[in-house]
Amino acid sequence: MLAENQRFLQNHYPALWQQWNQIQHEQVWQQYEIIPSHAGLPTLQVHVDGRSLYLHSKYNPEQEADRLVEQLQDKIKSCDHLFFYGIGLGYHVEKILSMFPDKAFTIYEPNPWIFFRFLSYKRLTEWPIQRLRYLYVETDAASRRRCLAEFANALEVNVELIALPSYERIFADSFQQFLCQFRDIIQSKRINLATEFAFSKRWTLNSVMNLPTTLRSPSIFSRKEHFRSKPVLLVAAGPSLQEEYHNLRYIKEKGLAYIFAVGSANRALVANGILPDAVCTYDPQAHNFAVFWDMIDKGIDANVPMIYGTSVGYETIQKYKGPKFYAVTSQDTVTPYYLDSLDRSEVIDDAFSIAIITLQILAKLEANPVILVGQNFAFRDNYYYAKEIKRGEKQTAEVLEHERHGLMQVKDVYGHLITTNESLNQMRLLMEHYIQRYSQIEVINTTKGGADIVGAPFIPLETVISTRLTEKVVEENWHVSRQSDTAQAVEPKIENMNQAMVDFIKGYQDISALLDELAQTAQRRKEGKLLKLFARFDEQFRRWMNNDFFDIYVRPIVRVDTELLQKEAHTIREEKDPIAKADKVVRSFRRYLHTCQQVYNEMAPFVQIYLHPKLTREEPGWKRYECTSSAFHYSGQWRKKEIKIQKQSSMESDVIGTYYETNEPNATIKFTFKGTAIRVIGARHADGADEIRIAIDGRIDKFSVREKDIPPSFPLKFHQMLFEKYDLNVGEHLVEIVLQGDGVFFFQGIECKDCRC
């Protein structure tokens, strides 16, 4: 029995097998003894502090397991994944797995000696190992953190913790430590998952819309010499901020430290006559710019640099007029593709607090010390924000009703208990994580009455001023642009991405055809052919997912769908019946393929109409006229079409591109221009017209906008050069473009050389 389990561990869990070799000769074994119960079934006796305790009933362990399952069955039915904490000899685990054959599970044994006693009693292979996702054996606090971190990264949407009650009694301290960490990772994962659902498309769209500004702007890390070993105040908008205005004003006047305002803190500072040295922002939502509205409205923004995460709401970048510095965030896949000069070590982990984003930036800038101001992470006197910050329908800084959900108490900087909620507490825990990660910098918490932040000792700001901030360090012109801050050439990346878009569509068609073939072959019950088709499908699907457009624009938006597909794929791989397997492959992958196509259809026009034209350098002597120009005279039935960004939770939208289309024979565009060359710009598609006549000064040519490689279910291929004519005589030219025959003509405008219309 034990030898068979050892071979299983050696083949599938070699790290656990090594643990066994390390501890099998230790005397601790004597504390754990398998003995018969009164019913004859084995139970496990634990000798602790002179007492003999039982992990299972000393009378009948199976009946005890039945009672436990009866208590838990409603919770088990509603979950997706079972997390067993403490297995003992596995009675309850075996019972639950047999009753619920659709549940995936994880085994977590906090006691290695109990686990290896279990291995001498039960064959692991007798359990449904194909449903086992993780097998963990804790050896110390560090191993517990590693195991939970790994589990959190691939956490199921709905997980149920099942702890063997005897562990809660016998190993109470260890269990409580585990429980606190487990609840933290579950809550954090739920917040992250909800955020991904809400913002996955918005992150990518923002990155697209912000990229032209990003490529023209300097990285904040290009200014590292101004901040290295200099004190920086990270000023948040917590209710304790209102106690520090006089201190902050003094620091600002004397230049004793840089003041970085995060989130809404700029409002409170500006209202009290304190101009921050920089404002920091990263929120992807459309309304994010509102936190800077006071500065924008008064024109103050022109004098205050903004440090922005590249996936921030694009409206903020468009409305804020001051100098801008970027920091690439981990949610942005677009900028790293086009920005060859990016140092990957400077990418900032996305987080659900701008203060945590800014702390990472300051750590990478090597600022020291970082001084937290107004970072309460808790309520104070029923206030969520400093009093100057008005929000919500009641225009108040007080705690709103929805912020009272999940209330809890934590220790404050004085050792007393204060009230917070789950969201603020998760922010605090994450900040503690990054403080520990960047242990090379000193972090000081000056927030009076705020939550205690491990790793950031509390020192009142006036004390910090008198002992640490004793000389001027601020360079007022640190943000002044330098010649090196210039946009790079990205034409090769644009060319590669354009080809990737073509390959994406072709790959989609190939995979769709192969799924059809799988379905037909399964219907005819040709099992031998199915095995060959599975291999072909795996290869084609893998190649398609390596496509640049998929990787940069689609994958980030469908990440939740991809996780679900991976879970389904794990189950599909275990299916032994080729026909049933083919049915599952077709259903799961068709659904995923359709989702990816929808994302392509939404993102491709933004890339073609907005991003690539803005990144392309203008050719000398050429000028562009959009289809909305008064130079064009339309006759016949033309439809004006707009490519829009729909705002979240709003009927508003931003128009990023316009084109005209017609399918009426003899519909015409007339215009005149002076110049030596002309290009007609528009879109191609499978539904496009195959015959369009263009007459320049009476000389007739023809062109087509039909492209058979673009199926009707995919969007137009925009920003294409449909026709070009060079070596025209200097002078005025009359142009007439007429649709002839069937199909649709999609017109975006013209480009002309040495011209004016």
C-alpha positions in Angstrom: 0.0 0.0 0.0 2.6 2.6 1.1 5.0 1.6 -1.6 2.3 2.0 -4.3 1.4 5.5 -2.9 5.1 6.4 -2.9 5.4 5.5 -6.6 2.4 7.6 -7.3 3.9 10.6 -5.5 7.2 10.1 -7.2 5.6 10.2 -10.6 3.0 12.9 -10.1 4.0 14.9 -7.0 7.8 14.6 -6.7 8.0 17.4 -4.2 5.8 15.5 -1.8 7.8 12.3 -2.3 10.9 14.2 -1.3 9.1 15.4 1.8 8.4 11.8 2.7 12.1 10.9 2.3 13.1 13.8 4.6 10.7 13.0 7.5 10.1 9.3 7.5 12.7 8.6 10.1 11.7 11.4 12.5 10.5 10.4 16.0 7.4 12.6 15.6 5.7 9.6 13.9 5.1 8.1 17.4 2.6 10.9 18.1 0.3 9.6 15.4 -1.1 6.0 15.6 -3.6 4.1 13.6 -5.8 2.0 15.9 -9.1 0.1 15.5 -12.3 1.8 16.5 -15.1 0.0 18.5 -16.7 -0.8 15.1 -13.5 -2.3 13.9 -12.7 0.4 11.4 -9.3 2.1 11.8 -9.2 5.5 13.4 -6.2 7.8 14.0 -5.1 8.7 17.6 -3.0 11.8 18.2 -0.9 12.2 21.4 -0.7 15.9 22.3 0.4 17.4 25.6 0.0 14.1 27.5 -3.5 13.5 26.0 -4.7 11.0 23.5 -7.2 12.5 21.0 -9.0 11.1 18.0 -9.1 12.5 14.5 -12.1 10.3 13.8 -14.7 8.7 16.1 -13.3 6.1 18.3 -16.7 4.3 18.0 -17.6 4.4 14.2 -15.7 6.7 11.8 -18.1 6.0 8.9 -21.2 7.1 10.8 -19.4 10.2 11.9 -18.5 10.9 8.2 -22.2 10.4 7.2 -23.3 13.0 9.8 -20.7 15.5 8.5 -21.8 15.1 4.9 -25.5 15.5 5.9 -24.7 18.8 7.5 -22.7 20.1 4.5 -24.6 18.7 1.5 -26.5 21.9 0.7 -23.3 23.9 0.6 -21.6 21.3 -1.5 -24.4 21.2 -4.1 -24.0 25.0 -4.7 -20.2 25.1 -5.2 -17.9 24.3 -8.0 -14.8 23.2 -6.2 -14.2 21.4 -2.8 -11.2 22.3 -0.7 -10.6 19.6 1.9 -8.6 20.9 4.9 -7.3 18.0 6.9 -8.1 14.5 5.5 -7.1 12.2 8.4 -7.8 8.8 7.0 -10.2 10.2 4.4 -13.6 8.9 5.5 -15.5 12.1 4.8 -13.5 12.8 1.6 -14.4 9.5 0.1 -18.0 9.8 1.1 -18.4 13.3 -0.4 -16.6 12.4 -3.7 -18.8 9.4 -4.2 -22.0 11.4 -3.6 -20.9 14.3 -5.8 -19.2 12.9 -8.9 -19.2 16.2 -10.8 -17.1 18.2 -8.2 -13.4 19.0 -8.7 -11.4 19.0 -5.4 -8.2 20.0 -3.7 -6.6 18.2 -0.8 -4.8 20.3 1.8 -3.2 18.4 4.7 -1.7 20.7 7.3 0.2 17.9 9.1 2.7 15.9 7.0 2.9 13.0 9.5 -0.9 12.5 9.4 -0.7 12.6 5.6 1.9 9.9 5.4 0.1 7.8 8.0 -2.9 8.1 5.6 -0.7 6.8 2.7 0.0 3.6 4.7 -3.8 3.0 5.0 -5.4 4.1 1.7 -4.5 3.9 -2.0 -4.7 7.4 -3.5 -5.5 5.9 -6.9 -8.8 4.5 -5.4 -10.1 8.1 -5.3 -11.1 9.9 -8.5 -7.7 11.4 -9.1 -8.8 12.8 -12.5 -10.9 15.3 -10.5 -8.0 16.2 -8.1 -6.7 19.7 -9.0 -4.2 20.3 -6.2 -2.6 18.2 -3.5 -0.9 20.2 -0.8 0.9 19.2 2.4 1.9 22.0 4.7 5.3 22.0 6.4 5.5 25.5 7.8 4.0 29.0 7.4 6.0 29.7 4.3 4.7 26.6 2.5 1.2 27.6 3.5 1.6 31.0 1.9 3.0 29.4 -1.3 0.2 26.8 -1.5 -2.5 29.4 -1.0 -0.9 31.8 -3.5 -0.9 29.0 -6.2 -4.4 28.0 -5.4 -5.6 31.6 -5.6 -4.2 32.1 -9.1 -6.4 29.3 -10.4 -9.3 29.6 -8.0 -12.7 28.3 -9.1 -15.5 30.8 -9.1 -17.2 29.2 -6.2 -15.2 27.1 -3.7 -16.3 25.5 -0.5 -13.9 24.9 2.4 -14.5 21.6 4.2 -12.5 21.3 7.3 -12.4 18.1 9.4 -13.9 19.3 12.7 -11.3 17.4 14.8 -8.5 19.6 13.2 -10.3 22.7 14.4 -10.2 21.4 18.0 -6.8 19.7 18.1 -4.8 22.1 16.0 -6.8 25.2 16.8 -4.0 27.8 16.4 -2.8 26.4 13.1 -6.3 26.2 11.8 -7.1 29.8 12.7 -4.0 31.1 10.9 -4.9 29.1 7.8 -8.5 30.2 7.9 -7.6 33.9 8.1 -5.3 33.6 5.1 -7.8 31.4 3.2 -10.6 34.0 3.6 -8.3 36.8 2.5 -7.3 35.0 -0.7 -10.9 34.1 -1.5 -12.1 37.7 -0.9 -9.2 39.1 -3.0 -9.9 36.6 -5.8 -13.6 37.5 -5.8 -12.7 41.2 -6.0 -10.2 40.5 -8.8 -12.7 38.3 -10.7 -15.5 40.9 -10.5 -13.0 43.5 -11.7 -12.0 41.4 -14.6 -15.6 40.9 -15.7 -16.3 44.6 -15.4 -13.1 46.0 -16.9 -11.5 43.4 -19.2 -12.7 45.1 -22.4 -12.2 48.6 -21.0 -8.5 48.0 -20.1 -7.7 47.1 -23.6 -9.7 49.8 -25.2 -8.2 52.4 -22.9 -4.7 51.2 -23.8 -5.5 51.5 -27.5 -6.9 55.0 -27.1 -4.0 56.2 -24.9 -1.2 54.7 -27.0 -0.7 57.8 -29.3 -0.2 59.9 -26.1 2.0 57.3 -24.5 4.3 57.1 -27.5 4.7 60.9 -27.4 5.2 61.1 -23.6 8.1 60.2 -21.4 8.1 57.2 -19.0 8.0 58.3 -15.4 11.1 56.1 -14.9 13.0 58.4 -17.2 13.0 60.8 -14.3 14.4 58.4 -11.8 17.4 60.7 -10.9 15.0 63.3 -9.5 13.5 60.9 -7.0 16.2 58.5 -6.1 16.8 58.5 -2.3 14.4 61.5 -2.0 11.4 61.6 0.3 8.0 61.4 -1.4 4.6 61.9 0.3 2.0 59.6 -1.0 -1.1 61.6 -0.2 -4.5 59.8 -0.2 -8.0 61.1 0.4 -8.8 59.4 3.7 -10.6 61.4 6.5 -7.3 62.0 8.4 -6.0 64.1 5.6 -7.8 67.1 6.9 -5.5 67.2 9.9 -2.4 67.6 7.8 -3.0 70.6 5.6 -0.8 72.9 7.6 2.0 70.3 7.6 1.6 69.7 3.9 1.5 73.4 3.1 4.8 73.9 5.1 6.4 70.9 3.2 5.3 72.3 -0.1 6.5 75.9 0.6 9.9 74.6 1.8 10.3 71.9 -0.9 11.0 69.3 1.8 9.5 66.4 -0.1 7.7 65.6 -3.3 3.9 65.5 -2.9 2.1 62.9 -5.0 -1.7 63.1 -4.8 -3.5 59.9 -5.5 -7.2 59.5 -6.5 -9.4 62.3 -5.1 -6.7 63.8 -2.8 -5.9 66.5 -5.4 -9.4 68.0 -4.7 -8.7 68.4 -1.0 -5.2 69.7 -1.6 -6.2 72.3 -4.2 -9.1 73.4 -2.1 -6.6 74.2 0.7 -4.1 76.0 -1.6 -1.6 73.1 -1.9 -0.5 72.3 -5.4 0.8 68.7 -5.6 4.1 68.0 -7.4 2.2 65.2 -9.4 -1.2 63.6 -9.5 -1.5 59.9 -10.1 -4.3 58.0 -11.8 -5.1 54.6 -13.2 -8.9 54.0 -12.9 -10.1 52.5 -16.2 -13.7 53.9 -15.8 -15.0 56.6 -18.1 -15.8 58.9 -15.3 -12.3 58.8 -13.8 -11.5 62.3 -15.1 -14.1 63.7 -12.7 -11.7 63.5 -9.8 -9.6 66.1 -11.6 -12.4 68.3 -12.7 -11.7 71.1 -10.3 -8.2 71.4 -11.6 -9.3 71.1 -15.2 -12.1 73.7 -14.8 -9.7 76.2 -13.2 -6.8 75.5 -15.6 -4.6 74.3 -12.8 -4.0 71.0 -14.6 -1.7 72.8 -17.0 0.9 73.2 -14.3 0.7 69.8 -12.5 2.2 66.7 -14.1 0.0 63.6 -14.3 1.5 60.1 -13.8 -0.9 57.7 -15.4 -1.3 54.0 -15.8 -1.5 53.2 -19.5 -4.9 51.5 -19.1 -6.5 54.5 -17.3 -9.8 55.8 -18.7 -8.9 57.4 -22.0 -11.2 60.4 -21.3 -8.9 61.4 -18.5 -5.9 61.6 -20.8 -7.9 63.5 -23.4 -9.2 66.1 -21.0 -6.2 66.7 -18.7 -3.9 69.3 -20.3 -0.8 69.2 -18.1 2.5 67.3 -18.7 2.0 63.5 -18.7 4.2 60.6 -17.7 3.2 57.0 -18.2 3.7 53.8 -16.3 2.7 50.6 -18.2 0.3 48.5 -16.1 0.0 44.7 -16.2 -3.5 45.0 -17.7 -2.1 46.7 -20.8 -1.0 44.3 -23.5 -1.1 46.9 -26.2 1.7 49.3 -25.2 4.4 46.6 -24.7 3.7 45.3 -28.3 4.3 48.7 -30.0 6.8 50.1 -27.5 10.1 48.4 -28.2 12.0 50.5 -25.7 9.9 49.3 -22.7 11.8 47.8 -19.8 9.6 44.9 -18.6 10.9 45.3 -15.1 9.1 48.7 -14.9 5.6 47.2 -15.6 3.3 47.9 -12.7 1.1 45.2 -11.3 -2.5 46.2 -11.5 -4.3 46.6 -8.2 -7.6 47.9 -6.9 -6.1 51.0 -5.2 -4.2 53.9 -6.9 -2.2 54.2 -3.7 -0.8 50.7 -4.2 -0.1 51.4 -7.9 1.8 54.6 -6.8 3.7 52.8 -4.1 5.0 50.4 -6.8 6.0 53.4 -9.0 7.8 55.1 -6.1 9.6 51.9 -5.2 10.8 51.5 -8.8 11.8 55.2 -8.8 13.9 54.3 -5.7 12.3 57.1 -3.7 13.1 56.8 0.0 11.4 57.2 2.3 7.8 56.9 1.1 5.5 58.7 3.6 1.8 57.8 3.7 -0.6 60.6 4.4 -4.4 60.3 4.7 -4.1 56.5 4.1 -6.8 55.5 6.6 -8.0 52.1 5.1 -10.9 52.6 7.5 -13.8 54.9 8.5 -13.3 57.7 10.9 -16.1 59.6 12.6 -18.4 58.2 9.9 -16.3 59.7 7.1 -14.9 57.7 4.2 -13.0 60.6 2.6 -11.6 64.0 3.8 -14.5 66.5 4.2 -13.6 68.6 1.2 -14.2 65.6 -1.2 -17.9 65.5 -2.1 -19.3 62.6 -4.0 -22.5 60.7 -4.5 -26.0 62.1 -4.9 -25.8 63.8 -1.4 -22.5 65.4 -2.2 -20.9 64.1 1.0 -17.6 62.7 2.2 -19.4 60.5 4.7 -19.8 56.7 4.4 -22.4 55.8 1.9 -24.9 53.0 2.5 -23.3 50.5 0.1 -19.9 51.0 1.8 -21.4 49.6 5.1 -21.5 46.0 3.7 -19.0 43.6 5.1 -18.1 45.7 8.1 -15.3 44.5 10.4 -12.9 45.9 13.0 -9.2 46.1 12.7 -6.4 47.5 14.9 -5.6 51.2 14.3 -2.2 52.9 14.6 -2.8 53.4 18.4 -3.7 49.8 19.1 -7.5 50.5 19.3 -10.2 48.9 17.2 -11.7 50.8 14.3 -14.3 50.0 11.7 -13.5 49.2 8.1 -15.1 47.1 5.3 -13.9 44.2 3.2 -12.8 46.4 0.3 -10.7 48.8 2.4 -9.3 45.9 4.3 -8.2 44.1 1.1 -6.5 47.2 0.0 -4.6 47.4 3.3 -3.5 43.7 3.0 -2.3 44.3 -0.5 -0.3 47.4 0.5 1.3 45.3 3.2 2.2 42.8 0.6 4.0 45.4 -1.6 5.7 47.0 1.4 7.1 43.6 2.2 8.1 43.0 -1.4 9.9 46.4 -1.7 11.7 46.0 1.7 14.6 48.0 0.3 12.6 51.2 0.8 11.4 52.7 4.0 7.6 53.3 4.3 6.3 55.5 7.1 2.6 55.8 8.0 1.6 59.3 9.3 -2.1 58.7 9.1 -3.6 59.7 12.5 -6.4 57.3 13.5 -5.9 55.1 10.4 -5.6 51.4 10.3 -2.3 49.9 11.3 -0.3 49.0 8.2 2.3 46.2 8.9 5.7 47.3 7.6 4.9 51.0 7.8 5.4 52.2 11.4 3.3 55.1 12.6 5.1 58.4 13.1 3.1 61.7 13.2 3.8 63.9 10.2 5.1 66.8 12.4 7.6 64.4 13.9 8.7 63.3 10.4 9.1 66.9 9.4 11.3 67.8 12.4 13.5 64.7 12.3 13.6 63.6 8.6 12.5 66.5 6.3 15.1 69.1 7.2 16.3 70.4 3.8 14.9 71.3 0.4 15.0 68.3 -2.1 12.3 69.2 -4.6 13.3 70.2 -8.1 10.4 72.3 -9.4 11.2 71.6 -13.1 11.7 67.9 -12.8 8.8 67.4 -15.3 10.1 69.7 -18.1 10.3 67.7 -21.3 13.6 66.8 -22.9 14.6 66.3 -26.5 14.9 62.5 -26.0 11.2 62.2 -25.2 10.1 61.5 -28.8 7.8 59.0 -30.3 9.4 55.9 -31.9 8.7 54.5 -35.3 6.2 51.7 -35.1 5.5 51.0 -38.8 7.0 47.5 -38.7 4.7 46.6 -35.7 1.7 48.0 -37.6 2.5 45.9 -40.6 2.9 42.8 -38.5 -0.4 43.5 -36.7 -2.2 44.0 -40.0 -1.0 40.6 -41.2 -2.0 39.1 -37.9 -5.6 40.3 -38.4 -5.7 38.6 -41.8 -4.3 35.4 -40.2 -6.8 35.6 -37.3 -9.7 35.4 -39.7 -8.2 32.6 -41.8 -7.4 30.6 -38.6 -10.9 31.2 -37.4 -12.3 29.8 -40.6 -10.0 26.8 -40.5 -10.9 25.9 -37.0 -14.6 26.4 -37.7 -14.3 24.0 -40.6 -12.5 21.5 -38.5 -15.2 21.6 -35.8 -17.8 21.0 -38.5 -15.7 18.0 -39.7 -15.4 16.7 -36.1 -19.2 16.9 -35.7 -19.9 15.1 -38.9 -17.3 12.4 -38.2 -18.8 11.8 -34.8 -22.2 11.5 -36.3 -20.9 8.8 -38.6 -19.2 7.2 -35.6 -15.8 6.9 -37.4 -13.7 6.7 -34.2 -10.4 6.1 -36.0 -10.7 9.3 -38.0 -11.7 11.2 -34.9 -8.4 10.5 -33.2 -6.5 12.0 -36.2 -8.9 15.0 -36.2 -8.3 15.6 -32.5 -4.5 15.9 -33.2 -5.1 18.3 -36.1 -7.5 20.4 -34.0 -5.0 20.7 -31.1 -2.3 21.9 -33.5 -4.5 24.4 -35.4 -6.0 25.8 -32.2 -2.6 26.2 -30.6 -1.3 28.0 -33.6 -4.3 30.3 -33.7 -3.9 31.3 -30.1 -0.3 32.3 -30.8 -1.6 34.9 -33.3 -0.5 38.5 -32.4 -3.9 40.0 -32.7 -5.4 37.3 -30.5 -2.6 37.7 -28.0 -2.7 41.5 -27.7 -6.3 42.4 -28.3 -8.5 39.3 -27.8 -6.9 37.2 -25.0 -7.0 40.0 -22.4 -10.7 40.5 -22.9 -11.7 36.8 -23.0 -9.5 35.8 -20.0 -12.4 34.6 -17.9 -13.8 32.6 -20.9 -10.3 31.2 -21.4 -10.1 30.0 -17.8 -13.5 28.3 -18.1 -12.5 26.7 -21.4 -9.3 25.4 -19.8 -11.4 23.8 -17.0 -13.7 22.2 -19.6 -10.7 21.1 -21.6 -9.3 19.3 -18.5 -12.6 17.3 -18.3 -12.6 16.7 -22.0 -9.1 15.2 -21.9 -10.3 12.6 -19.4 -13.2 11.5 -21.7 -12.4 8.0 -23.1 -15.2 7.7 -25.6 -14.1 9.5 -28.8 -17.6 10.2 -29.9 -18.6 11.8 -26.6 -15.3 13.6 -26.6 -15.9 15.1 -30.1 -19.3 16.3 -29.0 -17.8 18.1 -26.0 -15.0 19.6 -28.1 -17.4 21.0 -30.6 -19.8 22.5 -28.0 -17.1 24.0 -25.8 -14.8 25.4 -28.6 -17.6 26.7 -30.8 -18.8 28.7 -27.9 -15.3 30.1 -27.2 -14.6 30.7 -30.9 -17.8 32.7 -31.2 -16.9 34.8 -28.1 -13.4 35.5 -29.6 -15.0 36.5 -32.9 -17.3 39.0 -31.2 -14.2 40.6 -29.5 -12.4 40.8 -32.9 -15.4 42.5 -34.4 -15.4 45.1 -31.7 -11.7 45.7 -31.5 -10.5 45.5 -35.1 -12.3 48.8 -36.3 -10.7 50.7 -33.4 -7.2 49.4 -34.4 -7.7 50.1 -38.1 -9.6 53.4 -37.9 -8.1 55.1 -34.8 -4.9 53.5 -33.6 -2.8 52.7 -36.7 -3.5 55.9 -38.6 -2.5 58.0 -35.5 0.7 56.0 -35.1 1.6 56.2 -38.8 3.9 59.1 -39.6 2.5 61.4 -42.3 4.3 61.2 -45.6 5.8 64.6 -46.6 3.6 66.5 -49.0 0.4 64.4 -48.5 -2.8 65.7 -47.0 -5.9 63.7 -45.8 -9.5 64.8 -46.3 -12.1 62.8 -44.4 -15.4 61.8 -45.9 -17.2 64.4 -43.9 -15.3 67.2 -45.6 -17.5 69.8 -47.4 -15.2 69.3 -50.4 -17.2 66.1 -51.3 -20.6 66.3 -53.0 -22.7 63.2 -52.7 -25.6 62.2 -55.0 -27.8 59.2 -54.6 -28.5 57.4 -51.4 -25.5 57.4 -49.0 -25.6 56.3 -45.4 -23.3 58.0 -42.9 -21.9 55.4 -40.5 -20.0 56.0 -37.2 -17.6 53.8 -35.2 -18.4 54.5 -31.6 -17.2 53.7 -28.1 -20.2 53.2 -26.0 -19.8 54.5 -22.4 -20.3 52.2 -19.5 -23.7 52.5 -17.8 -24.5 55.5 -20.1 -26.3 56.3 -23.3 -23.3 58.5 -24.3 -20.7 57.5 -26.8 -17.5 58.8 -28.4 -17.2 58.8 -32.2 -13.7 57.7 -33.3 -14.3 57.2 -37.0 -16.8 57.9 -39.8 -17.5 56.5 -43.3 -20.1 56.7 -45.9 -21.6 53.6 -47.7 -24.0 53.0 -50.6 -25.3 50.1 -52.5 -27.3 52.2 -55.0 -26.1 51.9 -58.5 -24.8 55.2 -59.9 -24.5 56.8 -56.5 -21.8 59.4 -57.0 -19.1 61.4 -55.2 -17.8 64.5 -56.9 -15.0 66.8 -55.9 -12.1 68.9 -57.2 -8.5 69.2 -55.9 -5.2 70.6 -56.9 -2.3 68.3 -56.7 0.0 65.7 -58.4 -1.3 62.4 -56.9 -4.4 61.0 -55.3 -5.4 58.0 -53.1 -8.9 56.8 -52.4 -9.3 55.5 -48.8 -12.1 53.2 -47.7 -13.0 49.7 -46.5 -13.0 46.2 -48.1 -15.3 43.3 -47.4 -16.8 40.2 -48.9 -20.0 42.3 -49.5 -18.0 45.1 -51.2 -18.7 46.3 -54.7 -16.6 44.7 -57.4 -16.8 47.5 -59.9 -16.4 51.2 -59.0 -15.6 53.7 -61.7 -13.4 56.7 -61.1 -13.0 59.5 -63.6 -10.1 62.0 -63.2 -10.5 64.9 -65.7 -12.5 62.5 -67.8 -10.0 59.7 -67.9 -11.7 56.6 -66.5 -10.3 53.8 -64.3 -12.0 51.2 -62.2 -11.4 49.6 -58.8 -12.9 47.0 -56.5 -13.6 46.9 -52.7 -14.5 43.3 -52.6 -12.3 41.0 -50.5 -13.5 37.4 -50.5 -11.2 36.5 -47.6 -13.3 38.5 -45.2 -16.5 36.5 -44.4 -19.8 38.4 -43.9 -19.7 37.6 -40.2 -16.5 39.7 -39.7 -16.4 43.6 -39.9 -15.1 45.7 -42.7 -11.4 46.0 -43.3 -10.9 49.7 -42.8 -8.3 52.2 -43.8 -7.4 50.5 -47.1 -6.0 52.2 -50.1 -8.6 51.4 -52.7 -7.2 53.3 -55.6 -4.1 55.5 -56.4 -3.0 57.7 -59.3 0.3 59.4 -59.6 2.0 61.8 -62.1 -0.9 64.1 -62.5 -0.4 67.5 -64.1 0.0 70.4 -61.7 -3.4 72.2 -61.5 -7.0 71.6 -60.6 -8.5 68.1 -61.3 -12.2 67.1 -61.4 -12.9 63.7 -59.9 -16.1 61.6 -60.1 -16.5 58.3 -58.3 -19.5 56.2 -59.3 -20.7 52.8 -57.9 -21.5 50.4 -60.7 -23.0 46.9 -60.4 -23.8 45.0 -57.2 -22.2 45.3 -53.7 -21.5 48.1 -51.3 -19.0 51.0 -51.6 -17.4 52.0 -48.3 -15.7 55.5 -48.5 -13.6 57.1 -45.8 -11.8 59.9 -47.6 -8.9 60.7 -49.9 -5.2 61.6 -49.6 -3.7 63.9 -52.1 -0.1 65.1 -52.7 0.8 68.8 -53.0 -2.9 69.5 -52.9 -5.7 71.5 -51.6 -9.4 70.8 -52.4 
